[in-house]
Amino acid sequence: MEVVNVLDRESVSVRHLAKRFNIGKTQAAEIAKNKEDIRSASVVRNEQLYSGNAINAKM
């Protein structure tokens, strides 16, 4: 989620993200491309954790 948060807060390149988070450029580009899906999945996961359904959650 930190990479997604940085994408929202800062105007950075994929290359900069890759270097900053020690990940590959392809991975950084995929995160940037799918950040809304990642954010949605994170929200659902957090809701499951706080509602006590984490055991049944599948990600």
Secondary structure in CASP SS format (residue, H / E / C, confidence):
PFRMAT SS
TARGET T0000
AUTHOR 0000-0000-0000
METHOD secondary structure of the structure
MODEL  1
M C 1.00
E H 1.00
V H 1.00
V H 1.00
N H 1.00
V H 1.00
L H 1.00
D H 1.00
R H 1.00
E C 1.00
S C 1.00
V C 1.00
S C 1.00
V H 1.00
R H 1.00
H H 1.00
L H 1.00
A H 1.00
K H 1.00
R H 1.00
F H 1.00
N C 1.00
I C 1.00
G C 1.00
K H 1.00
T H 1.00
Q H 1.00
A H 1.00
A H 1.00
E H 1.00
I H 1.00
A H 1.00
K H 1.00
N C 1.00
K H 1.00
E H 1.00
D H 1.00
I H 1.00
R H 1.00
S H 1.00
A H 1.00
S H 1.00
V H 1.00
V H 1.00
R H 1.00
N H 1.00
E H 1.00
Q H 1.00
L H 1.00
Y H 1.00
S H 1.00
G C 1.00
N C 1.00
A C 1.00
I C 1.00
N C 1.00
A C 1.00
K C 1.00
M C 1.00
END
